[in-house]
Amino acid sequence: MVTDLLPEKSCHHFHTTKTLHQKIQKQHLHFRIKKKRKGDRFIFYKINLSPFIYAEAFYRLIGLLAGVSIDVRSNPLFDVNAKLDNQNPTPYDVRTSNTVVRIESRLPGLLGSVGSIGIQAECRMRKKEISYARFMPMTTQTSILNEIPPIKAQRPFPDFLELYLDTPESKGSAIKKAVGYDLAVRAQFVLKTASETRYFPAPGVKDPTRYGPEYAKADFVKTKRPFWADEQTNKAN
């Protein structure tokens, strides 16, 4: 599922970011390195970096500021007795969903003027089986179900996306065995400009990883993968 957050011509941006990005495309970066000499005099060396290296450095820097987060929680708008009501400003599918997933980032505000920003998000149901002995949990088995839970509603906002869906109720008790469910979420912000496509969350500044086909799909077995946020690594505060 890919959802656009902002159109290409958006008012949510910083002009300084746009200007800096244009420099990335058009010219070399010049560093002035200062070296101290005797008598408090200084000598400067000029180093030229290619636009590619500059663009990659800028990308990693923006990745540090992106603030990608995922919040999975009970839907505060859930109404077990909800009825169809055209006068109600809250959509029926929102009111009948017991779980909401909120995927958020500062990217639209940082780079909304540079290109279009979309979110690719996927969810899977996670099943937890807990065995008890004398009311004490002894073993826990966790598995990701292959079934994709249906998204009943989605609400895009300037800097975040909300997904509404249902999570099954827990079963069993703390006497022998209990079964519970929650959501595993993978999300990726995609920035598209006239000349390139970038994916967030970006790897760390010193991480040599580059985007490739192996990162095109979400992986629900691993967490902390480059270019993909998950509900554990990127849990909202």
C-alpha positions in Angstrom: 0.0 0.0 0.0 1.5 3.3 -1.1 -0.1 6.6 0.1 1.0 10.1 -0.9 1.2 12.5 1.9 1.9 15.7 0.1 1.6 16.9 -3.5 4.7 17.9 -5.3 3.9 21.6 -4.9 3.4 21.8 -1.1 3.5 24.8 1.2 5.0 22.6 4.0 8.7 23.2 3.5 11.8 25.1 4.5 13.2 27.3 1.7 16.7 26.7 2.9 16.3 23.0 2.4 15.1 23.5 -1.2 18.1 25.8 -2.0 20.5 23.3 -0.5 19.1 20.5 -2.5 19.4 22.5 -5.7 23.1 23.0 -5.0 23.4 19.3 -4.7 22.2 18.9 -8.3 24.2 21.7 -9.9 27.6 22.2 -8.3 30.4 20.8 -6.3 30.7 21.2 -2.5 33.8 23.2 -1.4 35.1 22.4 2.1 37.6 24.8 3.7 39.8 23.0 6.2 41.6 25.2 8.7 45.0 24.3 10.0 46.7 26.2 12.8 50.2 27.5 12.2 52.8 29.5 14.3 51.9 33.0 15.2 48.1 32.2 15.2 48.1 32.3 11.4 46.0 29.9 9.4 46.2 28.2 6.1 43.2 26.9 4.2 42.9 24.0 1.8 40.1 23.6 -0.7 38.7 20.2 -1.4 36.1 19.5 -4.2 33.5 16.8 -3.7 31.4 15.4 -6.5 27.7 16.1 -6.6 27.1 12.4 -6.0 29.0 12.4 -2.7 27.4 15.6 -1.7 23.9 14.3 -2.5 24.6 11.1 -0.5 25.9 13.1 2.5 22.8 15.3 2.4 20.6 12.2 2.2 22.1 10.7 5.3 21.9 14.0 7.1 18.2 14.3 6.3 17.8 10.7 7.5 19.0 11.8 10.9 16.4 14.5 11.0 13.5 12.5 9.5 12.1 11.3 12.8 10.3 8.3 11.4 8.1 6.7 14.1 5.3 4.1 14.3 2.6 4.0 17.0 0.3 1.0 17.3 -2.4 1.5 19.9 -6.1 1.0 20.7 -8.3 3.3 18.7 -9.6 6.1 21.0 -12.5 6.6 18.5 -13.6 3.0 18.6 -17.3 2.5 19.4 -18.5 -1.0 19.9 -22.1 0.2 19.3 -21.3 2.4 16.3 -24.1 2.8 13.7 -24.1 4.2 10.2 -24.7 8.0 10.6 -24.1 10.3 7.7 -24.2 13.3 10.1 -21.2 12.0 12.1 -18.0 13.6 11.0 -16.0 10.5 11.9 -16.3 7.8 9.2 -18.1 4.6 10.2 -15.1 2.4 9.4 -12.9 4.5 11.7 -15.4 4.2 14.5 -15.7 0.4 14.1 -11.9 -0.3 14.1 -10.4 -1.3 17.4 -6.8 -0.5 16.4 -5.0 2.5 14.9 -1.5 2.6 13.4 0.1 6.0 13.1 3.1 6.4 10.9 4.8 9.8 11.2 7.9 11.7 10.0 9.3 15.2 9.7 10.1 14.6 6.0 7.1 16.4 4.5 8.1 19.5 6.4 11.8 19.1 5.5 11.5 18.1 1.9 7.9 18.7 0.8 9.0 21.3 -1.7 11.7 19.1 -3.3 9.3 16.4 -4.6 6.5 14.1 -3.8 6.6 12.1 -0.6 4.6 8.8 -0.2 4.4 6.0 2.4 4.6 2.3 1.6 3.1 0.5 4.6 2.3 -3.1 5.3 0.9 -4.9 8.4 0.8 -8.5 9.6 -0.9 -10.1 12.5 1.4 -11.4 15.2 0.3 -14.3 17.4 1.6 -14.8 20.9 0.9 -18.1 22.8 1.8 -18.1 26.5 1.8 -21.3 28.5 1.3 -21.0 32.3 2.1 -23.3 35.2 0.7 -22.3 38.6 -0.3 -18.9 37.2 3.3 -18.2 36.2 4.2 -17.8 32.5 6.6 -20.5 31.5 7.0 -20.4 27.7 6.0 -17.9 25.0 5.8 -18.6 21.3 5.5 -15.8 18.8 4.7 -16.2 15.1 3.8 -13.9 12.2 0.7 -14.9 10.4 0.7 -14.9 6.6 -2.8 -13.4 6.4 -2.7 -9.7 5.7 -5.2 -7.9 8.0 -7.6 -5.7 5.9 -7.2 -1.9 6.3 -10.7 -0.7 7.0 -9.8 3.0 6.7 -6.8 5.3 6.2 -6.5 9.0 6.9 -3.5 10.9 5.5 -2.4 14.1 7.2 0.4 16.5 6.2 3.1 14.7 8.2 1.6 11.4 9.2 -0.7 8.6 8.1 -3.3 6.7 10.2 -4.4 3.2 9.4 -7.5 1.7 11.0 -8.0 -2.1 11.3 -9.2 -4.7 13.8 -7.0 -6.8 16.1 -8.6 -10.1 17.4 -9.3 -10.3 21.1 -7.0 -12.3 23.4 -8.2 -15.8 24.3 -7.6 -18.2 27.2 -6.5 -17.4 30.8 -3.5 -17.4 33.1 -4.3 -20.9 34.2 -3.1 -23.0 31.3 -2.7 -21.1 28.1 -3.4 -17.7 26.6 -3.4 -16.5 23.0 -3.0 -12.8 22.2 -2.6 -10.8 19.0 -0.9 -7.6 18.0 0.4 -6.0 14.8 3.8 -6.1 13.1 4.2 -3.0 10.9 6.7 -2.1 8.3 6.8 1.3 6.7 8.9 3.2 4.2 8.9 6.8 3.2 9.6 7.4 -0.5 10.8 10.8 -1.8 10.6 11.2 -5.6 12.1 14.1 -7.4 12.7 14.8 -11.1 16.1 13.1 -11.0 16.1 10.5 -8.2 14.2 8.4 -5.7 15.2 8.2 -2.0 14.0 5.9 0.7 13.7 6.6 4.4 14.6 5.7 7.1 18.1 6.2 5.7 21.1 4.2 6.9 23.4 5.8 9.4 26.0 8.4 8.3 28.8 5.8 8.6 26.8 2.9 7.3 28.0 1.9 3.7 24.7 0.2 2.8 23.1 1.4 -0.4 19.6 0.8 -1.6 19.1 -2.2 -3.8 16.5 -4.8 -4.9 16.9 -6.7 -1.7 15.2 -3.8 0.1 12.3 -3.4 -2.2 10.0 -5.6 -0.1 9.1 -5.5 3.6 10.6 -8.3 5.8 8.6 -9.3 8.8 11.2 -11.7 10.1 13.9 -9.1 10.7 13.8 -5.7 12.4 16.3 -2.8 12.2 16.6 -3.1 8.4 17.9 -0.2 6.5 15.2 1.7 4.5 12.3 0.2 6.5 10.8 1.3 9.8 9.3 -1.2 12.2 7.0 -0.9 15.2 9.8 -2.0 17.6 12.9 -0.1 16.3 10.9 3.0 15.5 8.4 2.9 18.3 6.9 6.3 19.0 7.7 7.9 22.3 
